[in-house]
Amino acid sequence: MSRLVIFRYGGLILSGLKVSFSISALAMVGGLVIGLLVAMMRVSKRRGFRLAGSAFVQLGRNTPVLVSIMWFTYVLPTLLGMSIVPYWTALMALILQTGGYLAEVFRAGIESISREQRLAARSLGMTHLKEMRRVVLPQAIRVVIPDIMNQYVVVFKTSTLVSVVAVRDLMYQAHRLSSQLFRPTEVYTTVAVIYVLAVLILALLAGLVEKRYKRHLR
């Protein structure tokens, strides 16, 4: 039993898992900020903002994540004339996609708020920004919380692609151990089980949050 990869190289596997969770969590934070800003642009009264927001959504949602990772890692540093650590370029790519999806989630949440509430806010003399900040967004965010949780599960699974640019996540450590030990069956099976368990736990938490907020919304 002590010869199993998970026991002999547990520290290495754990370090990779920490990187996987950290980069996916940061991608969610960045995606939430950008997604909310883009959603505000999408529902803006100004046509220029709406077009720019729509362009970002199309770019983020329709560009394959692997293509984005390669572009940010190899093209962006060349354009800027500077070196960027692959962890951050991979993170940028994940944020781009996550922001694109969350922008649509937030937009749907904003548009779910009844027109009557908006009219009531305007009748009180609120500006558009005050209306969004005090009336629309607090309710919209509560509506979309389950979708945000589900999106984190997607981001965590997508983060396996960052290993292609040598980000030391769980998948990268699996490649490393497999090439060193020549035991791919054991290594990749172990990592697959870890990913499945992690995703199941995250999905369970997302489901519990969704049930709670559905009861709250009723």
C-alpha positions in Angstrom: 0.0 0.0 0.0 2.8 2.4 0.8 4.1 2.0 -2.7 1.0 3.6 -4.2 1.7 7.0 -5.9 -0.8 8.8 -3.7 1.1 7.8 -0.6 4.6 8.1 -1.9 4.1 11.4 -3.6 1.2 12.9 -1.7 2.9 16.2 -1.1 3.5 16.7 -4.8 -0.1 15.8 -5.6 -1.4 18.1 -2.9 0.7 21.0 -4.1 -0.7 20.5 -7.6 -4.3 20.4 -6.2 -3.7 23.7 -4.3 -2.6 25.3 -7.6 -5.7 24.0 -9.4 -8.0 25.4 -6.7 -6.1 28.7 -6.5 -6.1 29.5 -10.2 -9.7 28.5 -10.6 -10.7 30.6 -7.6 -8.8 33.6 -8.9 -10.4 33.1 -12.3 -13.8 33.2 -10.7 -13.0 36.4 -8.8 -11.7 38.1 -11.9 -14.6 36.7 -14.0 -17.1 38.0 -11.4 -15.7 41.5 -11.6 -15.4 41.6 -15.3 -18.7 39.8 -15.9 -20.6 42.3 -13.8 -19.0 45.3 -15.5 -19.7 43.8 -19.0 -23.3 43.0 -18.0 -23.8 46.6 -17.0 -22.5 47.6 -20.4 -24.9 45.1 -22.1 -27.9 46.7 -20.5 -26.7 50.3 -20.8 -28.7 52.8 -22.7 -25.6 53.8 -24.7 -25.3 51.8 -27.9 -21.5 52.0 -27.9 -21.3 50.3 -24.5 -23.8 47.6 -25.6 -21.8 46.8 -28.7 -18.5 46.7 -26.7 -20.1 44.4 -24.1 -21.6 42.1 -26.7 -18.2 41.9 -28.5 -16.5 40.9 -25.2 -19.1 38.2 -24.5 -18.7 36.8 -28.0 -14.9 36.8 -27.7 -14.9 35.2 -24.3 -17.5 32.5 -25.0 -16.5 31.6 -28.5 -12.7 31.4 -28.2 -11.5 27.9 -27.1 -9.8 28.1 -23.8 -6.7 26.3 -25.0 -6.3 28.8 -27.8 -6.6 31.7 -25.3 -4.1 30.2 -23.0 -1.6 29.8 -25.9 -2.2 33.3 -27.1 -1.8 35.0 -23.7 1.3 32.9 -22.9 3.2 33.2 -26.2 1.7 36.2 -28.1 0.9 38.8 -25.4 4.4 38.8 -23.9 5.8 39.4 -27.4 3.5 42.3 -28.1 4.3 43.9 -24.7 8.0 43.2 -25.0 8.1 41.7 -21.5 8.2 38.3 -19.8 5.0 37.1 -18.0 4.9 34.1 -15.7 2.7 31.4 -17.3 0.5 31.1 -14.2 -0.7 34.7 -14.9 -1.2 34.3 -18.6 -3.2 31.1 -18.1 -5.2 33.0 -15.4 -5.9 35.7 -17.9 -7.3 33.2 -20.4 -9.5 31.6 -17.8 -10.8 35.1 -16.7 -11.6 35.9 -20.3 -13.8 32.9 -20.7 -15.3 33.1 -17.2 -16.1 36.8 -17.6 -17.8 36.1 -20.9 -20.1 33.5 -19.4 -20.8 35.4 -16.2 -21.6 38.5 -18.1 -24.6 36.7 -19.6 -25.5 35.2 -16.2 -25.6 38.7 -14.7 -27.4 40.2 -17.6 -30.1 37.6 -17.3 -30.4 38.3 -13.6 -30.7 42.0 -14.2 -33.4 41.6 -16.8 -35.3 39.3 -14.5 -36.1 42.2 -12.2 -39.6 43.5 -13.0 -40.0 46.7 -14.9 -42.4 48.0 -12.2 -39.5 48.1 -9.7 -37.4 50.1 -12.0 -40.2 52.5 -12.7 -40.7 52.9 -9.0 -37.1 53.7 -8.5 -37.1 56.3 -11.2 -40.3 57.9 -9.8 -38.3 58.4 -6.6 -35.7 60.4 -8.5 -33.0 57.8 -8.7 -30.4 58.0 -11.4 -29.8 55.0 -13.6 -26.6 54.2 -11.5 -28.5 54.5 -8.2 -31.3 52.4 -9.5 -28.9 49.6 -10.5 -26.9 49.8 -7.2 -29.8 50.0 -4.8 -32.7 48.2 -6.4 -31.7 46.0 -9.3 -28.2 44.5 -8.5 -28.9 43.4 -4.9 -31.9 41.3 -6.2 -30.2 40.2 -9.4 -27.1 38.8 -7.6 -29.3 36.7 -5.3 -31.0 35.3 -8.3 -27.8 34.3 -10.1 -25.8 32.9 -7.1 -26.6 29.2 -8.0 -25.4 29.8 -11.6 -22.2 31.4 -10.2 -21.6 28.3 -8.1 -22.1 26.0 -11.1 -19.8 28.1 -13.1 -17.0 27.6 -10.6 -17.3 23.8 -11.1 -16.9 24.5 -14.9 -13.8 26.7 -14.3 -12.2 24.1 -12.0 -12.6 21.4 -14.6 -11.3 23.7 -17.4 -8.3 24.6 -15.3 -6.7 21.2 -16.2 -5.7 22.9 -19.5 -3.2 25.2 -17.8 -0.7 22.4 -17.5 0.1 22.7 -21.2 2.1 25.9 -20.4 3.8 24.4 -17.4 1.6 25.8 -14.7 2.2 23.4 -11.8 -1.4 22.3 -11.2 -2.6 18.8 -10.5 -2.5 17.7 -14.1 1.1 19.0 -14.6 2.2 17.0 -11.6 0.5 14.0 -13.0 2.4 14.3 -16.3 5.6 14.8 -14.3 5.1 11.7 -12.2 4.1 9.6 -15.1 7.2 10.5 -17.1 9.5 9.8 -14.1 7.9 6.6 -12.7 6.7 5.1 -16.0 3.4 4.1 -14.3 0.8 6.1 -16.2 -2.1 3.8 -15.3 -1.7 4.3 -11.6 -0.8 8.0 -11.8 -3.6 9.1 -14.1 -6.2 6.9 -12.4 -5.2 8.4 -9.1 -5.5 12.0 -10.5 -8.8 11.1 -12.2 -10.3 9.9 -8.9 -9.1 13.1 -7.2 -10.7 15.3 -9.8 -13.9 13.3 -9.8 -14.1 13.6 -6.0 -13.3 17.3 -6.0 -15.9 18.1 -8.7 -18.5 16.0 -6.9 -17.9 17.9 -3.7 -18.1 21.3 -5.6 -21.3 20.2 -7.4 -22.8 19.1 -4.1 -22.1 22.5 -2.6 -23.5 24.2 -5.7 -26.7 22.1 -5.4 -27.2 22.9 -1.7 -26.8 26.7 -2.4 -29.2 26.4 -5.3 -31.8 24.7 -3.2 -31.4 27.2 -0.4 -31.9 30.2 -2.7 -34.8 28.6 -4.5 -36.6 28.4 -1.1 -35.5 32.0 -0.4 -36.9 33.3 -3.7 -40.2 31.6 -3.2 
